Amino acid sequence: MHDLIRTNDPVLISFVESLMRDAGIGCMVADSGMSILEGSVGVIPRRILVDPEQATRARRIVIDAGLEIELRPWKDSDAAP
């Protein structure tokens, strides 16, 4: 899975999930349970993950929504943007 965004902001998570759903891109929010267990101090951010084959399109949607600063950097193993 491609690590698209890491955040503790529930509004941002919900918004990005909505963007992905509207675009027909499946996504998963990882580490939700860990974020709750650590007491919401913000030490363990939640991660929004998408299929690597949809990563370029998902990143473009996030950028078009004005949230480019929230994106995780590309890794060497990821496809080029």
PDB file of N, CA, C and O in Angstrom, chain B, residues numbered from 101:
ATOM      1  N   MET B 101       0.846  -1.187   0.000  1.00  0.00           N
ATOM      2  CA  MET B 101       0.000   0.000   0.000  1.00  0.00           C
ATOM      3  C   MET B 101       0.890   1.249   0.000  1.00  0.00           C
ATOM      4  O   MET B 101       1.989   1.247   0.555  1.00  0.00           O
ATOM      5  N   HIS B 102       0.400   2.285  -0.621  1.00  0.00           N
ATOM      6  CA  HIS B 102       1.121   3.557  -0.685  1.00  0.00           C
ATOM      7  C   HIS B 102       0.664   4.441   0.472  1.00  0.00           C
ATOM      8  O   HIS B 102      -0.529   4.685   0.649  1.00  0.00           O
ATOM      9  N   ASP B 103       1.614   4.910   1.244  1.00  0.00           N
ATOM     10  CA  ASP B 103       1.365   5.790   2.390  1.00  0.00           C
ATOM     11  C   ASP B 103       1.120   7.201   1.857  1.00  0.00           C
ATOM     12  O   ASP B 103       2.068   7.914   1.526  1.00  0.00           O
ATOM     13  N   LEU B 104      -0.144   7.604   1.774  1.00  0.00           N
ATOM     14  CA  LEU B 104      -0.520   8.876   1.163  1.00  0.00           C
ATOM     15  C   LEU B 104      -0.367  10.043   2.131  1.00  0.00           C
ATOM     16  O   LEU B 104       0.267  11.048   1.812  1.00  0.00           O
ATOM     17  N   ILE B 105      -0.958   9.897   3.327  1.00  0.00           N
ATOM     18  CA  ILE B 105      -0.961  10.974   4.327  1.00  0.00           C
ATOM     19  C   ILE B 105      -0.840  10.366   5.709  1.00  0.00           C
ATOM     20  O   ILE B 105      -1.357   9.277   5.961  1.00  0.00           O
ATOM     21  N   ARG B 106      -0.155  11.066   6.611  1.00  0.00           N
ATOM     22  CA  ARG B 106      -0.126  10.711   8.035  1.00  0.00           C
ATOM     23  C   ARG B 106      -0.589  11.929   8.812  1.00  0.00           C
ATOM     24  O   ARG B 106      -0.067  13.029   8.634  1.00  0.00           O
ATOM     25  N   THR B 107      -1.574  11.725   9.676  1.00  0.00           N
ATOM     26  CA  THR B 107      -2.119  12.843  10.440  1.00  0.00           C
ATOM     27  C   THR B 107      -2.912  12.338  11.635  1.00  0.00           C
ATOM     28  O   THR B 107      -3.319  11.177  11.678  1.00  0.00           O
ATOM     29  N   ASN B 108      -3.125  13.212  12.597  1.00  0.00           N
ATOM     30  CA  ASN B 108      -4.031  12.938  13.710  1.00  0.00           C
ATOM     31  C   ASN B 108      -5.305  13.776  13.592  1.00  0.00           C
ATOM     32  O   ASN B 108      -6.146  13.757  14.491  1.00  0.00           O
ATOM     33  N   ASP B 109      -5.446  14.499  12.502  1.00  0.00           N
ATOM     34  CA  ASP B 109      -6.591  15.381  12.291  1.00  0.00           C
ATOM     35  C   ASP B 109      -7.772  14.575  11.734  1.00  0.00           C
ATOM     36  O   ASP B 109      -7.751  14.179  10.569  1.00  0.00           O
ATOM     37  N   PRO B 110      -8.803  14.330  12.555  1.00  0.00           N
ATOM     38  CA  PRO B 110      -9.937  13.520  12.093  1.00  0.00           C
ATOM     39  C   PRO B 110     -10.716  14.173  10.952  1.00  0.00           C
ATOM     40  O   PRO B 110     -11.308  13.474  10.130  1.00  0.00           O
ATOM     41  N   VAL B 111     -10.722  15.490  10.896  1.00  0.00           N
ATOM     42  CA  VAL B 111     -11.422  16.180   9.809  1.00  0.00           C
ATOM     43  C   VAL B 111     -10.685  15.953   8.488  1.00  0.00           C
ATOM     44  O   VAL B 111     -11.312  15.689   7.462  1.00  0.00           O
ATOM     45  N   LEU B 112      -9.368  16.056   8.515  1.00  0.00           N
ATOM     46  CA  LEU B 112      -8.573  15.808   7.314  1.00  0.00           C
ATOM     47  C   LEU B 112      -8.735  14.369   6.845  1.00  0.00           C
ATOM     48  O   LEU B 112      -8.886  14.115   5.650  1.00  0.00           O
ATOM     49  N   ILE B 113      -8.704  13.434   7.777  1.00  0.00           N
ATOM     50  CA  ILE B 113      -8.874  12.021   7.426  1.00  0.00           C
ATOM     51  C   ILE B 113     -10.220  11.802   6.750  1.00  0.00           C
ATOM     52  O   ILE B 113     -10.297  11.148   5.710  1.00  0.00           O
ATOM     53  N   SER B 114     -11.268  12.343   7.333  1.00  0.00           N
ATOM     54  CA  SER B 114     -12.608  12.192   6.773  1.00  0.00           C
ATOM     55  C   SER B 114     -12.704  12.830   5.384  1.00  0.00           C
ATOM     56  O   SER B 114     -13.309  12.261   4.476  1.00  0.00           O
ATOM     57  N   PHE B 115     -12.111  13.999   5.228  1.00  0.00           N
ATOM     58  CA  PHE B 115     -12.157  14.702   3.948  1.00  0.00           C
ATOM     59  C   PHE B 115     -11.427  13.912   2.861  1.00  0.00           C
ATOM     60  O   PHE B 115     -11.942  13.757   1.753  1.00  0.00           O
ATOM     61  N   VAL B 116     -10.232  13.415   3.175  1.00  0.00           N
ATOM     62  CA  VAL B 116      -9.466  12.656   2.187  1.00  0.00           C
ATOM     63  C   VAL B 116     -10.178  11.345   1.852  1.00  0.00           C
ATOM     64  O   VAL B 116     -10.200  10.931   0.693  1.00  0.00           O
ATOM     65  N   GLU B 117     -10.761  10.691   2.860  1.00  0.00           N
ATOM     66  CA  GLU B 117     -11.545   9.478   2.588  1.00  0.00           C
ATOM     67  C   GLU B 117     -12.682   9.788   1.619  1.00  0.00           C
ATOM     68  O   GLU B 117     -12.952   9.011   0.703  1.00  0.00           O
ATOM     69  N   SER B 118     -13.342  10.919   1.824  1.00  0.00           N
ATOM     70  CA  SER B 118     -14.441  11.328   0.953  1.00  0.00           C
ATOM     71  C   SER B 118     -13.944  11.599  -0.471  1.00  0.00           C
ATOM     72  O   SER B 118     -14.583  11.197  -1.442  1.00  0.00           O
ATOM     73  N   LEU B 119     -12.806  12.281  -0.588  1.00  0.00           N
ATOM     74  CA  LEU B 119     -12.229  12.537  -1.909  1.00  0.00           C
ATOM     75  C   LEU B 119     -11.926  11.234  -2.639  1.00  0.00           C
ATOM     76  O   LEU B 119     -12.221  11.091  -3.825  1.00  0.00           O
ATOM     77  N   MET B 120     -11.338  10.293  -1.922  1.00  0.00           N
ATOM     78  CA  MET B 120     -10.983   9.005  -2.535  1.00  0.00           C
ATOM     79  C   MET B 120     -12.236   8.222  -2.933  1.00  0.00           C
ATOM     80  O   MET B 120     -12.297   7.643  -4.017  1.00  0.00           O
ATOM     81  N   ARG B 121     -13.225   8.212  -2.053  1.00  0.00           N
ATOM     82  CA  ARG B 121     -14.479   7.500  -2.337  1.00  0.00           C
ATOM     83  C   ARG B 121     -15.150   8.090  -3.579  1.00  0.00           C
ATOM     84  O   ARG B 121     -15.598   7.350  -4.455  1.00  0.00           O
ATOM     85  N   ASP B 122     -15.217   9.428  -3.653  1.00  0.00           N
ATOM     86  CA  ASP B 122     -15.846  10.084  -4.802  1.00  0.00           C
ATOM     87  C   ASP B 122     -15.107   9.792  -6.107  1.00  0.00           C
ATOM     88  O   ASP B 122     -15.711   9.778  -7.180  1.00  0.00           O
ATOM     89  N   ALA B 123     -13.795   9.559  -6.010  1.00  0.00           N
ATOM     90  CA  ALA B 123     -12.988   9.266  -7.197  1.00  0.00           C
ATOM     91  C   ALA B 123     -12.942   7.775  -7.517  1.00  0.00           C
ATOM     92  O   ALA B 123     -12.346   7.366  -8.514  1.00  0.00           O
ATOM     93  N   GLY B 124     -13.571   6.970  -6.670  1.00  0.00           N
ATOM     94  CA  GLY B 124     -13.562   5.530  -6.892  1.00  0.00           C
ATOM     95  C   GLY B 124     -12.250   4.861  -6.522  1.00  0.00           C
ATOM     96  O   GLY B 124     -11.932   3.784  -7.025  1.00  0.00           O
ATOM     97  N   ILE B 125     -11.489   5.501  -5.644  1.00  0.00           N
ATOM     98  CA  ILE B 125     -10.208   4.955  -5.195  1.00  0.00           C
ATOM     99  C   ILE B 125     -10.389   4.404  -3.790  1.00  0.00           C
ATOM    100  O   ILE B 125     -10.783   5.129  -2.877  1.00  0.00           O
ATOM    101  N   GLY B 126     -10.103   3.133  -3.623  1.00  0.00           N
ATOM    102  CA  GLY B 126     -10.192   2.531  -2.301  1.00  0.00           C
ATOM    103  C   GLY B 126      -9.054   3.013  -1.420  1.00  0.00           C
ATOM    104  O   GLY B 126      -7.919   3.149  -1.878  1.00  0.00           O
ATOM    105  N   CYS B 127      -9.355   3.269  -0.170  1.00  0.00           N
ATOM    106  CA  CYS B 127      -8.310   3.669   0.767  1.00  0.00           C
ATOM    107  C   CYS B 127      -8.573   3.011   2.115  1.00  0.00           C
ATOM    108  O   CYS B 127      -9.676   2.545   2.400  1.00  0.00           O
ATOM    109  N   MET B 128      -7.538   2.989   2.922  1.00  0.00           N
ATOM    110  CA  MET B 128      -7.629   2.387   4.248  1.00  0.00           C
ATOM    111  C   MET B 128      -6.970   3.331   5.244  1.00  0.00           C
ATOM    112  O   MET B 128      -5.914   3.899   4.965  1.00  0.00           O
ATOM    113  N   VAL B 129      -7.597   3.498   6.408  1.00  0.00           N
ATOM    114  CA  VAL B 129      -6.988   4.285   7.480  1.00  0.00           C
ATOM    115  C   VAL B 129      -6.336   3.303   8.441  1.00  0.00           C
ATOM    116  O   VAL B 129      -7.018   2.522   9.105  1.00  0.00           O
ATOM    117  N   ALA B 130      -5.021   3.350   8.509  1.00  0.00           N
ATOM    118  CA  ALA B 130      -4.262   2.451   9.374  1.00  0.00           C
ATOM    119  C   ALA B 130      -3.884   3.158  10.671  1.00  0.00           C
ATOM    120  O   ALA B 130      -3.791   4.384  10.722  1.00  0.00           O
ATOM    121  N   ASP B 131      -3.671   2.379  11.697  1.00  0.00           N
ATOM    122  CA  ASP B 131      -3.211   2.840  13.008  1.00  0.00           C
ATOM    123  C   ASP B 131      -4.273   3.595  13.802  1.00  0.00           C
ATOM    124  O   ASP B 131      -3.939   4.293  14.760  1.00  0.00           O
ATOM    125  N   SER B 132      -5.544   3.470  13.424  1.00  0.00           N
ATOM    126  CA  SER B 132      -6.603   4.131  14.196  1.00  0.00           C
ATOM    127  C   SER B 132      -6.646   3.607  15.619  1.00  0.00           C
ATOM    128  O   SER B 132      -6.777   4.379  16.569  1.00  0.00           O
ATOM    129  N   GLY B 133      -6.535   2.298  15.765  1.00  0.00           N
ATOM    130  CA  GLY B 133      -6.556   1.702  17.097  1.00  0.00           C
ATOM    131  C   GLY B 133      -5.385   2.148  17.944  1.00  0.00           C
ATOM    132  O   GLY B 133      -5.543   2.394  19.140  1.00  0.00           O
ATOM    133  N   MET B 134      -4.222   2.253  17.346  1.00  0.00           N
ATOM    134  CA  MET B 134      -3.035   2.683  18.084  1.00  0.00           C
ATOM    135  C   MET B 134      -3.167   4.132  18.519  1.00  0.00           C
ATOM    136  O   MET B 134      -2.741   4.490  19.617  1.00  0.00           O
ATOM    137  N   SER B 135      -3.753   4.972  17.671  1.00  0.00           N
ATOM    138  CA  SER B 135      -3.928   6.378  18.022  1.00  0.00           C
ATOM    139  C   SER B 135      -4.836   6.527  19.230  1.00  0.00           C
ATOM    140  O   SER B 135      -4.626   7.403  20.069  1.00  0.00           O
ATOM    141  N   ILE B 136      -5.846   5.669  19.317  1.00  0.00           N
ATOM    142  CA  ILE B 136      -6.770   5.713  20.451  1.00  0.00           C
ATOM    143  C   ILE B 136      -6.073   5.225  21.710  1.00  0.00           C
ATOM    144  O   ILE B 136      -6.232   5.815  22.779  1.00  0.00           O
ATOM    145  N   LEU B 137      -5.300   4.146  21.589  1.00  0.00           N
ATOM    146  CA  LEU B 137      -4.615   3.573  22.744  1.00  0.00           C
ATOM    147  C   LEU B 137      -3.602   4.514  23.364  1.00  0.00           C
ATOM    148  O   LEU B 137      -3.438   4.525  24.584  1.00  0.00           O
ATOM    149  N   GLU B 138      -2.919   5.306  22.548  1.00  0.00           N
ATOM    150  CA  GLU B 138      -1.887   6.170  23.095  1.00  0.00           C
ATOM    151  C   GLU B 138      -2.457   7.430  23.735  1.00  0.00           C
ATOM    152  O   GLU B 138      -1.694   8.271  24.211  1.00  0.00           O
ATOM    153  N   GLY B 139      -3.754   7.578  23.757  1.00  0.00           N
ATOM    154  CA  GLY B 139      -4.386   8.673  24.483  1.00  0.00           C
ATOM    155  C   GLY B 139      -4.532   9.962  23.713  1.00  0.00           C
ATOM    156  O   GLY B 139      -4.714  11.021  24.314  1.00  0.00           O
ATOM    157  N   SER B 140      -4.459   9.901  22.411  1.00  0.00           N
ATOM    158  CA  SER B 140      -4.642  11.071  21.550  1.00  0.00           C
ATOM    159  C   SER B 140      -3.645  12.187  21.839  1.00  0.00           C
ATOM    160  O   SER B 140      -3.963  13.365  21.675  1.00  0.00           O
ATOM    161  N   VAL B 141      -2.456  11.822  22.262  1.00  0.00           N
ATOM    162  CA  VAL B 141      -1.398  12.797  22.492  1.00  0.00           C
ATOM    163  C   VAL B 141      -0.813  13.247  21.160  1.00  0.00           C
ATOM    164  O   VAL B 141      -0.179  14.299  21.082  1.00  0.00           O
ATOM    165  N   GLY B 142      -1.018  12.473  20.136  1.00  0.00           N
ATOM    166  CA  GLY B 142      -0.518  12.821  18.817  1.00  0.00           C
ATOM    167  C   GLY B 142       0.803  12.168  18.472  1.00  0.00           C
ATOM    168  O   GLY B 142       1.447  12.542  17.492  1.00  0.00           O
ATOM    169  N   VAL B 143       1.210  11.195  19.271  1.00  0.00           N
ATOM    170  CA  VAL B 143       2.484  10.523  19.036  1.00  0.00           C
ATOM    171  C   VAL B 143       2.397   9.580  17.842  1.00  0.00           C
ATOM    172  O   VAL B 143       3.344   9.479  17.062  1.00  0.00           O
ATOM    173  N   ILE B 144       1.283   8.896  17.695  1.00  0.00           N
ATOM    174  CA  ILE B 144       1.119   7.918  16.615  1.00  0.00           C
ATOM    175  C   ILE B 144       0.055   8.430  15.643  1.00  0.00           C
ATOM    176  O   ILE B 144      -1.139   8.326  15.921  1.00  0.00           O
ATOM    177  N   PRO B 145       0.481   8.979  14.513  1.00  0.00           N
ATOM    178  CA  PRO B 145      -0.507   9.471  13.549  1.00  0.00           C
ATOM    179  C   PRO B 145      -1.194   8.331  12.811  1.00  0.00           C
ATOM    180  O   PRO B 145      -0.635   7.243  12.671  1.00  0.00           O
ATOM    181  N   ARG B 146      -2.387   8.585  12.347  1.00  0.00           N
ATOM    182  CA  ARG B 146      -3.096   7.637  11.487  1.00  0.00           C
ATOM    183  C   ARG B 146      -2.581   7.814  10.065  1.00  0.00           C
ATOM    184  O   ARG B 146      -2.194   8.911   9.663  1.00  0.00           O
ATOM    185  N   ARG B 147      -2.584   6.727   9.316  1.00  0.00           N
ATOM    186  CA  ARG B 147      -2.084   6.751   7.940  1.00  0.00           C
ATOM    187  C   ARG B 147      -3.212   6.441   6.973  1.00  0.00           C
ATOM    188  O   ARG B 147      -3.995   5.516   7.190  1.00  0.00           O
ATOM    189  N   ILE B 148      -3.288   7.215   5.915  1.00  0.00           N
ATOM    190  CA  ILE B 148      -4.228   6.930   4.838  1.00  0.00           C
ATOM    191  C   ILE B 148      -3.432   6.229   3.746  1.00  0.00           C
ATOM    192  O   ILE B 148      -2.482   6.784   3.193  1.00  0.00           O
ATOM    193  N   LEU B 149      -3.841   4.996   3.446  1.00  0.00           N
ATOM    194  CA  LEU B 149      -3.136   4.160   2.481  1.00  0.00           C
ATOM    195  C   LEU B 149      -4.000   3.926   1.249  1.00  0.00           C
ATOM    196  O   LEU B 149      -5.215   3.758   1.352  1.00  0.00           O
ATOM    197  N   VAL B 150      -3.362   3.916   0.086  1.00  0.00           N
ATOM    198  CA  VAL B 150      -4.056   3.609  -1.164  1.00  0.00           C
ATOM    199  C   VAL B 150      -3.249   2.562  -1.925  1.00  0.00           C
ATOM    200  O   VAL B 150      -2.063   2.363  -1.664  1.00  0.00           O
ATOM    201  N   ASP B 151      -3.910   1.901  -2.866  1.00  0.00           N
ATOM    202  CA  ASP B 151      -3.254   0.924  -3.731  1.00  0.00           C
ATOM    203  C   ASP B 151      -2.146   1.636  -4.515  1.00  0.00           C
ATOM    204  O   ASP B 151      -2.382   2.712  -5.063  1.00  0.00           O
ATOM    205  N   PRO B 152      -0.953   1.059  -4.578  1.00  0.00           N
ATOM    206  CA  PRO B 152       0.136   1.701  -5.320  1.00  0.00           C
ATOM    207  C   PRO B 152      -0.216   2.020  -6.776  1.00  0.00           C
ATOM    208  O   PRO B 152       0.285   2.994  -7.336  1.00  0.00           O
ATOM    209  N   GLU B 153      -1.071   1.207  -7.382  1.00  0.00           N
ATOM    210  CA  GLU B 153      -1.475   1.469  -8.766  1.00  0.00           C
ATOM    211  C   GLU B 153      -2.347   2.717  -8.889  1.00  0.00           C
ATOM    212  O   GLU B 153      -2.457   3.292  -9.972  1.00  0.00           O
ATOM    213  N   GLN B 154      -2.963   3.135  -7.793  1.00  0.00           N
ATOM    214  CA  GLN B 154      -3.814   4.327  -7.782  1.00  0.00           C
ATOM    215  C   GLN B 154      -3.121   5.528  -7.130  1.00  0.00           C
ATOM    216  O   GLN B 154      -3.715   6.599  -7.015  1.00  0.00           O
ATOM    217  N   ALA B 155      -1.865   5.350  -6.705  1.00  0.00           N
ATOM    218  CA  ALA B 155      -1.173   6.384  -5.929  1.00  0.00           C
ATOM    219  C   ALA B 155      -1.022   7.700  -6.686  1.00  0.00           C
ATOM    220  O   ALA B 155      -1.263   8.767  -6.120  1.00  0.00           O
ATOM    221  N   THR B 156      -0.631   7.639  -7.941  1.00  0.00           N
ATOM    222  CA  THR B 156      -0.441   8.872  -8.713  1.00  0.00           C
ATOM    223  C   THR B 156      -1.750   9.638  -8.817  1.00  0.00           C
ATOM    224  O   THR B 156      -1.781  10.853  -8.619  1.00  0.00           O
ATOM    225  N   ARG B 157      -2.817   8.939  -9.125  1.00  0.00           N
ATOM    226  CA  ARG B 157      -4.136   9.579  -9.241  1.00  0.00           C
ATOM    227  C   ARG B 157      -4.598  10.121  -7.891  1.00  0.00           C
ATOM    228  O   ARG B 157      -5.126  11.230  -7.816  1.00  0.00           O
ATOM    229  N   ALA B 158      -4.403   9.347  -6.827  1.00  0.00           N
ATOM    230  CA  ALA B 158      -4.805   9.781  -5.489  1.00  0.00           C
ATOM    231  C   ALA B 158      -4.037  11.033  -5.073  1.00  0.00           C
ATOM    232  O   ALA B 158      -4.616  11.962  -4.510  1.00  0.00           O
ATOM    233  N   ARG B 159      -2.737  11.055  -5.350  1.00  0.00           N
ATOM    234  CA  ARG B 159      -1.927  12.228  -5.012  1.00  0.00           C
ATOM    235  C   ARG B 159      -2.405  13.456  -5.785  1.00  0.00           C
ATOM    236  O   ARG B 159      -2.461  14.553  -5.229  1.00  0.00           O
ATOM    237  N   ARG B 160      -2.747  13.281  -7.052  1.00  0.00           N
ATOM    238  CA  ARG B 160      -3.232  14.402  -7.864  1.00  0.00           C
ATOM    239  C   ARG B 160      -4.530  14.958  -7.283  1.00  0.00           C
ATOM    240  O   ARG B 160      -4.723  16.173  -7.258  1.00  0.00           O
ATOM    241  N   ILE B 161      -5.408  14.096  -6.822  1.00  0.00           N
ATOM    242  CA  ILE B 161      -6.675  14.529  -6.231  1.00  0.00           C
ATOM    243  C   ILE B 161      -6.422  15.333  -4.959  1.00  0.00           C
ATOM    244  O   ILE B 161      -7.057  16.363  -4.736  1.00  0.00           O
ATOM    245  N   VAL B 162      -5.500  14.865  -4.130  1.00  0.00           N
ATOM    246  CA  VAL B 162      -5.164  15.579  -2.890  1.00  0.00           C
ATOM    247  C   VAL B 162      -4.553  16.945  -3.220  1.00  0.00           C
ATOM    248  O   VAL B 162      -4.882  17.944  -2.580  1.00  0.00           O
ATOM    249  N   ILE B 163      -3.674  16.988  -4.208  1.00  0.00           N
ATOM    250  CA  ILE B 163      -3.064  18.261  -4.621  1.00  0.00           C
ATOM    251  C   ILE B 163      -4.128  19.212  -5.149  1.00  0.00           C
ATOM    252  O   ILE B 163      -4.135  20.392  -4.798  1.00  0.00           O
ATOM    253  N   ASP B 164      -5.029  18.708  -5.991  1.00  0.00           N
ATOM    254  CA  ASP B 164      -6.102  19.541  -6.547  1.00  0.00           C
ATOM    255  C   ASP B 164      -7.024  20.087  -5.465  1.00  0.00           C
ATOM    256  O   ASP B 164      -7.647  21.133  -5.647  1.00  0.00           O
ATOM    257  N   ALA B 165      -7.111  19.380  -4.335  1.00  0.00           N
ATOM    258  CA  ALA B 165      -7.940  19.840  -3.215  1.00  0.00           C
ATOM    259  C   ALA B 165      -7.193  20.851  -2.342  1.00  0.00           C
ATOM    260  O   ALA B 165      -7.736  21.330  -1.346  1.00  0.00           O
ATOM    261  N   GLY B 166      -5.948  21.177  -2.711  1.00  0.00           N
ATOM    262  CA  GLY B 166      -5.185  22.169  -1.957  1.00  0.00           C
ATOM    263  C   GLY B 166      -4.494  21.617  -0.723  1.00  0.00           C
ATOM    264  O   GLY B 166      -4.149  22.371   0.187  1.00  0.00           O
ATOM    265  N   LEU B 167      -4.288  20.303  -0.684  1.00  0.00           N
ATOM    266  CA  LEU B 167      -3.708  19.669   0.501  1.00  0.00           C
ATOM    267  C   LEU B 167      -2.327  19.079   0.225  1.00  0.00           C
ATOM    268  O   LEU B 167      -1.916  18.125   0.885  1.00  0.00           O
ATOM    269  N   GLU B 168      -1.620  19.635  -0.737  1.00  0.00           N
ATOM    270  CA  GLU B 168      -0.316  19.091  -1.123  1.00  0.00           C
ATOM    271  C   GLU B 168       0.647  18.995   0.058  1.00  0.00           C
ATOM    272  O   GLU B 168       1.433  18.051   0.136  1.00  0.00           O
ATOM    273  N   ILE B 169       0.597  19.942   0.962  1.00  0.00           N
ATOM    274  CA  ILE B 169       1.507  19.952   2.109  1.00  0.00           C
ATOM    275  C   ILE B 169       1.305  18.741   3.021  1.00  0.00           C
ATOM    276  O   ILE B 169       2.206  18.378   3.778  1.00  0.00           O
ATOM    277  N   GLU B 170       0.136  18.118   2.952  1.00  0.00           N
ATOM    278  CA  GLU B 170      -0.167  16.962   3.799  1.00  0.00           C
ATOM    279  C   GLU B 170       0.383  15.648   3.238  1.00  0.00           C
ATOM    280  O   GLU B 170       0.458  14.656   3.962  1.00  0.00           O
ATOM    281  N   LEU B 171       0.766  15.629   1.966  1.00  0.00           N
ATOM    282  CA  LEU B 171       1.215  14.393   1.320  1.00  0.00           C
ATOM    283  C   LEU B 171       2.554  13.911   1.861  1.00  0.00           C
ATOM    284  O   LEU B 171       3.440  14.707   2.172  1.00  0.00           O
ATOM    285  N   ARG B 172       2.680  12.602   1.966  1.00  0.00           N
ATOM    286  CA  ARG B 172       3.955  11.981   2.316  1.00  0.00           C
ATOM    287  C   ARG B 172       4.866  12.047   1.096  1.00  0.00           C
ATOM    288  O   ARG B 172       4.376  12.017  -0.033  1.00  0.00           O
ATOM    289  N   PRO B 173       6.169  12.134   1.293  1.00  0.00           N
ATOM    290  CA  PRO B 173       7.070  12.134   0.133  1.00  0.00           C
ATOM    291  C   PRO B 173       7.061  10.786  -0.579  1.00  0.00           C
ATOM    292  O   PRO B 173       6.779   9.752   0.027  1.00  0.00           O
ATOM    293  N   TRP B 174       7.373  10.812  -1.868  1.00  0.00           N
ATOM    294  CA  TRP B 174       7.495   9.572  -2.642  1.00  0.00           C
ATOM    295  C   TRP B 174       8.702   8.812  -2.143  1.00  0.00           C
ATOM    296  O   TRP B 174       9.723   9.411  -1.805  1.00  0.00           O
ATOM    297  N   LYS B 175       8.593   7.489  -2.094  1.00  0.00           N
ATOM    298  CA  LYS B 175       9.723   6.623  -1.758  1.00  0.00           C
ATOM    299  C   LYS B 175      10.317   6.100  -3.055  1.00  0.00           C
ATOM    300  O   LYS B 175       9.668   6.144  -4.100  1.00  0.00           O
ATOM    301  N   ASP B 176      11.551   5.605  -2.993  1.00  0.00           N
ATOM    302  CA  ASP B 176      12.187   5.031  -4.185  1.00  0.00           C
ATOM    303  C   ASP B 176      11.367   3.884  -4.756  1.00  0.00           C
ATOM    304  O   ASP B 176      11.369   3.657  -5.966  1.00  0.00           O
ATOM    305  N   SER B 177      10.664   3.157  -3.884  1.00  0.00           N
ATOM    306  CA  SER B 177       9.884   2.005  -4.336  1.00  0.00           C
ATOM    307  C   SER B 177       8.547   2.401  -4.963  1.00  0.00           C
ATOM    308  O   SER B 177       7.888   1.567  -5.584  1.00  0.00           O
ATOM    309  N   ASP B 178       8.140   3.654  -4.810  1.00  0.00           N
ATOM    310  CA  ASP B 178       6.878   4.126  -5.385  1.00  0.00           C
ATOM    311  C   ASP B 178       7.083   4.515  -6.844  1.00  0.00           C
ATOM    312  O   ASP B 178       8.190   4.846  -7.270  1.00  0.00           O
ATOM    313  N   ALA B 179       6.003   4.467  -7.586  1.00  0.00           N
ATOM    314  CA  ALA B 179       6.054   4.940  -8.968  1.00  0.00           C
ATOM    315  C   ALA B 179       6.288   6.444  -8.960  1.00  0.00           C
ATOM    316  O   ALA B 179       5.890   7.126  -8.016  1.00  0.00           O
ATOM    317  N   ALA B 180       6.912   6.955  -9.972  1.00  0.00           N
ATOM    318  CA  ALA B 180       7.171   8.396 -10.049  1.00  0.00           C
ATOM    319  C   ALA B 180       5.866   9.153 -10.198  1.00  0.00           C
ATOM    320  O   ALA B 180       4.949   8.671 -10.864  1.00  0.00           O
ATOM    321  N   PRO B 181       5.761  10.330  -9.592  1.00  0.00           N
ATOM    322  CA  PRO B 181       4.524  11.114  -9.710  1.00  0.00           C
ATOM    323  C   PRO B 181       4.354  11.631 -11.052  1.00  0.00           C
ATOM    324  O   PRO B 181       3.367  12.313 -11.330  1.00  0.00           O
TER     325      PRO B 181
END
